[in-house]
């Protein structure tokens, strides 16, 4: 089904491109998803669209306004083949957007990288369908300080924000009708994350949510007091070859920050236990502990227990009913 929907999306995009006939984009926008890195280099992601900047939620707005904004975030007009130049940390690299408008670049590390955030730009690097420079937007990359004790890698859906991904209808309804002002985090989660970060340790949010929700998720985290950190999401449908896997995004973080050990936080609703088990096996010396929020509809299904039975005992695995369980264990390890 996923491959079939991907093919339909591709066919619709080709129709759109034929109808555009090289017309100049009227709402050209470079959406930067930020980056991260350090001595091993820096990765920056983003997308180029012919869409207006997404609006933000306002107090007291009606459900219809929320639904319109949510739907618009998925009705994107991607711009392929856009030449771009990324400048950051005293170096630059040029790239071209792919067929879905995405770009991903890796820049060399330099002495000009600043902690906690290095600011750069992403700009149109040449003529594109009647557009010429300057068209640019700022980009920020998270660069951990030498004083960072460890890093945090956290899922979002049903780990930070109540989503109910096991109930598809509920999940879709919440996505369409909720905003950063009305969606709820789990109790105590923001305070726990702030204490783990302690103003110096980096946090990375890695989720299977689509990039279409980047603006919403960024606003949600800010509104509810979660510490800032890069969001590494995925394409809504992926290409015909498949989606970018969560394993790969987590390994990217570990490989770009080899001097840091990490705390992994996820939930039992989908595949976080299995994914984190693979990460522990491939990077055993970079994982301090793993915390899994229990959200299964059937906690007795045995799936998480099967993972635990083969777990590497040198890395603690904690199945937690709430944020306080995670806090107590983290305190026992001296992480807070």
C-alpha positions as CSV (number, residue, x, y, z in Angstrom):
1,X,0.0,0.0,0.0
2,X,2.8,2.4,0.9
3,X,4.5,1.8,-2.5
4,X,1.2,2.3,-4.3
5,X,0.5,5.6,-2.5
6,X,4.0,6.7,-3.3
7,X,3.6,6.0,-7.0
8,X,0.3,8.0,-7.0
9,X,2.0,10.9,-5.2
10,X,4.8,10.8,-7.9
11,X,2.3,10.8,-10.7
12,X,0.4,13.7,-9.3
13,X,3.6,15.6,-8.9
14,X,4.5,15.0,-12.6
15,X,1.1,16.4,-13.6
16,X,1.7,19.5,-11.4
17,X,5.1,20.0,-13.1
18,X,3.7,19.7,-16.6
19,X,0.9,22.2,-15.7
20,X,3.5,24.6,-14.3
21,X,5.4,24.5,-17.5
22,X,8.4,26.2,-15.9
23,X,6.3,29.0,-14.5
24,X,8.1,31.2,-11.9
25,X,7.1,30.2,-8.4
26,X,5.1,32.9,-6.7
27,X,5.6,31.7,-3.0
28,X,9.2,30.5,-3.3
29,X,10.4,29.4,0.2
30,X,13.5,27.6,1.6
31,X,12.3,25.7,4.7
32,X,15.4,24.9,6.8
33,X,15.0,22.0,9.2
34,X,18.3,22.9,11.0
35,X,21.4,20.8,11.5
36,X,23.9,19.4,14.0
37,X,27.5,18.4,14.2
38,X,30.9,19.1,15.5
39,X,34.5,17.9,14.9
40,X,33.2,15.2,12.5
41,X,31.3,17.6,10.3
42,X,27.9,19.1,10.2
43,X,24.7,17.9,8.5
44,X,22.0,20.3,7.4
45,X,18.5,19.4,6.1
46,X,15.7,21.4,4.5
47,X,13.2,21.6,1.7
48,X,12.3,24.1,-1.0
49,X,8.6,24.8,-1.6
50,X,6.2,27.0,-3.5
51,X,4.0,27.5,-0.4
52,X,3.4,30.3,2.0
53,X,5.0,30.2,5.5
54,X,2.8,28.1,7.8
55,X,0.7,30.1,10.2
56,X,0.8,29.6,14.0
57,X,-2.0,28.8,16.4
58,X,-3.7,31.6,18.3
59,X,-5.6,31.5,21.5
60,X,-9.3,30.9,21.1
61,X,-9.2,30.0,17.4
62,X,-11.9,27.7,16.2
63,X,-11.5,24.1,15.1
64,X,-12.1,25.0,11.5
65,X,-9.1,27.3,11.5
66,X,-6.9,24.6,13.0
67,X,-8.1,22.0,10.5
68,X,-7.4,24.4,7.6
69,X,-3.8,25.0,8.8
70,X,-3.2,21.3,9.4
71,X,-4.5,20.4,5.9
72,X,-2.3,23.1,4.3
73,X,0.8,21.7,5.9
74,X,0.3,18.5,3.8
75,X,-0.7,20.2,0.6
76,X,2.8,21.2,-0.5
77,X,4.2,22.1,-3.9
78,X,7.7,20.8,-3.9
79,X,10.4,22.4,-6.1
80,X,12.9,20.0,-7.6
81,X,16.2,20.8,-9.1
82,X,16.7,24.1,-7.2
83,X,20.4,25.1,-6.9
84,X,21.4,26.0,-3.4
85,X,24.4,27.2,-1.5
86,X,24.7,26.4,2.3
87,X,27.1,28.6,4.2
88,X,27.8,27.7,7.8
89,X,30.8,27.7,10.2
90,X,33.2,29.4,7.7
91,X,32.7,26.9,4.9
92,X,30.1,26.2,2.2
93,X,28.7,23.6,0.0
94,X,26.4,23.7,-3.1
95,X,23.6,21.2,-3.7
96,X,20.4,20.7,-5.7
97,X,17.0,19.7,-4.3
98,X,15.7,16.2,-5.1
99,X,12.4,15.3,-6.8
100,X,10.5,16.0,-3.6
101,X,12.2,19.3,-2.9
102,X,14.5,18.0,-0.1
103,X,18.2,18.8,0.4
104,X,20.7,17.2,2.7
105,X,24.3,18.4,2.8
106,X,27.3,17.6,4.9
107,X,29.8,20.4,5.6
108,X,33.4,20.0,6.9
109,X,34.1,20.9,10.5
110,X,36.0,24.2,11.1
111,X,37.2,26.2,14.0
112,X,34.4,28.7,13.3
113,X,31.7,26.4,14.7
114,X,30.2,27.9,17.8
115,X,28.4,26.2,20.6
116,X,25.5,25.8,21.4
117,X,24.2,26.9,17.9
118,X,26.1,28.0,14.8
119,X,24.1,30.3,12.5
120,X,24.5,30.2,8.7
121,X,22.4,30.6,5.6
122,X,20.8,28.6,2.8
123,X,20.5,30.6,-0.4
124,X,19.4,30.2,-4.0
125,X,22.7,29.7,-5.9
126,X,21.6,30.5,-9.4
127,X,18.7,31.2,-11.7
128,X,15.6,29.0,-11.2
129,X,12.5,29.3,-13.4
130,X,12.8,33.1,-13.6
131,X,14.0,33.5,-10.0
132,X,17.4,35.0,-9.3
133,X,19.4,35.7,-6.1
134,X,19.0,36.9,-3.5
135,X,16.7,34.4,-1.9
136,X,18.1,33.1,1.4
137,X,17.0,32.0,4.9
138,X,18.9,31.4,8.1
139,X,19.8,28.0,9.4
140,X,21.0,26.9,12.8
141,X,23.1,23.9,13.6
142,X,23.4,22.4,17.2
143,X,27.1,22.1,18.2
144,X,27.6,20.5,21.6
145,X,30.0,22.2,24.0
146,X,33.1,20.4,25.3
147,X,31.5,20.6,28.7
148,X,28.5,18.4,27.7
149,X,28.4,15.3,29.8
150,X,26.0,13.3,27.5
151,X,23.3,13.7,24.9
152,X,19.6,12.7,24.8
153,X,17.9,11.1,21.8
154,X,14.2,11.2,22.1
155,X,11.2,10.0,20.1
156,X,8.2,12.4,20.0
157,X,4.9,10.7,19.4
158,X,3.6,8.9,22.6
159,X,7.0,9.7,24.2
160,X,6.8,13.5,24.5
161,X,3.3,14.3,23.0
162,X,0.2,12.3,23.5
163,X,-0.6,10.9,20.0
164,X,-2.2,7.5,20.2
165,X,-0.5,6.1,17.2
166,X,-1.9,2.7,17.9
167,X,-5.4,4.1,17.3
168,X,-5.1,5.4,13.7
169,X,-8.5,7.2,13.7
170,X,-7.6,9.0,17.0
171,X,-4.2,9.9,15.7
172,X,-5.5,11.4,12.5
173,X,-8.2,13.4,14.3
174,X,-5.7,14.8,16.8
175,X,-3.3,15.7,14.0
176,X,-6.0,17.6,12.1
177,X,-7.9,19.3,14.9
178,X,-5.1,19.9,17.4
179,X,-2.5,22.7,17.7
180,X,0.6,23.4,19.7
181,X,-1.7,25.2,22.2
182,X,-4.2,22.4,22.6
183,X,-2.1,19.2,22.2
184,X,-0.9,17.8,25.6
185,X,2.5,16.6,26.6
186,X,3.0,13.8,29.1
187,X,3.0,15.1,32.7
188,X,6.5,15.9,34.0
189,X,8.2,15.3,30.6
190,X,9.3,18.9,30.0
191,X,10.7,19.2,33.5
192,X,12.6,15.9,33.1
193,X,14.1,16.9,29.8
194,X,15.2,20.3,31.1
195,X,16.9,18.6,34.0
196,X,18.6,16.1,31.8
197,X,19.8,18.9,29.4
198,X,20.9,21.1,32.4
199,X,21.6,24.0,30.0
200,X,24.5,22.2,28.4
201,X,23.7,18.6,27.3
202,X,22.3,18.4,23.7
203,X,18.9,16.8,23.0
204,X,17.9,15.4,19.6
205,X,14.3,14.7,18.7
206,X,14.0,11.7,16.2
207,X,10.6,10.8,15.1
208,X,8.6,9.0,12.3
209,X,6.4,12.1,12.0
210,X,6.6,13.7,8.6
211,X,8.5,16.8,7.8
212,X,5.2,18.5,7.1
213,X,4.7,18.7,10.9
214,X,8.1,20.3,11.6
215,X,6.6,23.8,12.2
216,X,3.9,22.4,14.5
217,X,6.3,20.2,16.5
218,X,8.8,23.0,16.9
219,X,6.1,25.3,18.2
220,X,4.7,22.5,20.5
221,X,8.1,21.9,22.1
222,X,8.7,25.6,22.6
223,X,5.2,26.3,24.0
224,X,5.4,23.5,26.5
225,X,8.9,24.4,27.7
226,X,10.9,21.5,26.3
227,X,14.6,22.3,25.6
228,X,15.6,23.2,22.0
229,X,17.1,20.6,19.8
230,X,17.2,19.5,16.2
231,X,14.2,17.6,14.9
232,X,15.0,14.7,12.6
233,X,11.8,13.6,10.9
234,X,11.0,11.8,7.6
235,X,9.3,12.2,4.3
236,X,5.6,11.6,4.5
237,X,5.6,8.7,2.0
238,X,9.2,8.3,0.9
239,X,10.4,7.4,-2.5
240,X,9.6,4.2,-4.4
241,X,12.7,2.7,-2.8
242,X,11.4,3.3,0.8
243,X,11.4,5.8,3.6
244,X,14.4,7.1,5.5
245,X,14.8,4.7,8.5
246,X,14.9,5.8,12.1
247,X,17.9,3.7,12.6
248,X,19.9,5.8,10.1
249,X,19.0,9.1,11.7
250,X,20.0,7.9,15.2
251,X,23.3,6.4,13.8
252,X,23.9,9.8,12.1
253,X,23.8,11.5,15.5
254,X,26.1,8.9,17.1
255,X,28.6,9.1,14.3
256,X,28.7,12.9,14.2
257,X,29.2,13.0,18.0
258,X,31.5,10.1,18.8
259,X,32.8,11.8,22.0
260,X,29.3,11.8,23.6
261,X,27.4,9.0,25.2
262,X,23.6,9.1,25.0
263,X,20.4,8.4,26.8
264,X,17.7,7.0,24.5
265,X,14.0,7.7,25.3
266,X,11.1,6.2,23.4
267,X,7.8,4.4,23.9
268,X,6.4,0.9,23.6
269,X,3.7,1.7,21.1
270,X,5.6,1.0,17.9
271,X,9.2,-0.1,17.3
272,X,11.3,1.9,19.6
273,X,12.4,-1.1,21.8
274,X,13.5,-3.0,18.8
275,X,15.2,0.0,17.2
276,X,17.0,0.9,20.4
277,X,18.2,-2.7,20.8
278,X,19.8,-2.5,17.4
279,X,21.5,0.7,18.3
280,X,22.8,-0.7,21.5
281,X,24.2,-3.7,19.6
282,X,25.9,-1.4,17.0
283,X,27.1,1.3,19.4
284,X,27.4,-0.4,22.8
285,X,29.9,2.1,24.2
286,X,27.8,5.2,23.3
287,X,24.5,4.3,25.1
288,X,24.2,5.0,28.8
289,X,20.6,3.8,29.3
290,X,17.3,3.3,27.5
291,X,13.9,4.5,28.8
292,X,10.7,3.2,27.2
293,X,7.4,4.8,28.2
294,X,4.7,2.1,28.5
295,X,1.8,3.0,26.2
296,X,0.7,-0.3,24.7
297,X,-3.0,-1.1,24.3
298,X,-2.1,-4.6,25.4
299,X,0.9,-4.5,27.8
300,X,0.8,-8.2,28.0
301,X,1.5,-8.8,24.3
302,X,5.1,-9.9,25.1
303,X,6.8,-7.8,22.4
304,X,8.8,-5.6,24.7
305,X,9.6,-8.5,27.0
306,X,11.1,-10.4,24.1
307,X,13.4,-7.5,23.4
308,X,14.4,-7.3,27.1
309,X,15.2,-11.1,27.2
310,X,18.0,-10.5,24.7
311,X,19.1,-7.2,26.1
312,X,22.7,-6.2,26.6
313,X,22.9,-6.2,30.4
314,X,25.6,-3.5,30.6
315,X,23.1,-1.0,29.3
316,X,20.1,-0.4,31.6
317,X,16.6,-0.9,30.0
318,X,13.7,0.7,31.9
319,X,10.1,0.2,31.0
320,X,8.5,3.2,32.6
321,X,4.9,3.9,33.5
322,X,5.5,7.7,33.8
323,X,8.2,10.4,33.8
324,X,8.8,10.0,37.5
325,X,10.1,6.4,37.0
326,X,12.6,7.7,34.4
327,X,13.6,10.5,36.8
328,X,14.3,8.2,39.7
329,X,16.4,5.9,37.6
330,X,18.3,8.8,35.9
331,X,19.0,10.2,39.4
332,X,20.4,6.8,40.5
333,X,22.9,7.0,37.6
334,X,23.9,10.5,38.4
335,X,22.4,12.0,35.2
336,X,20.4,14.7,37.0
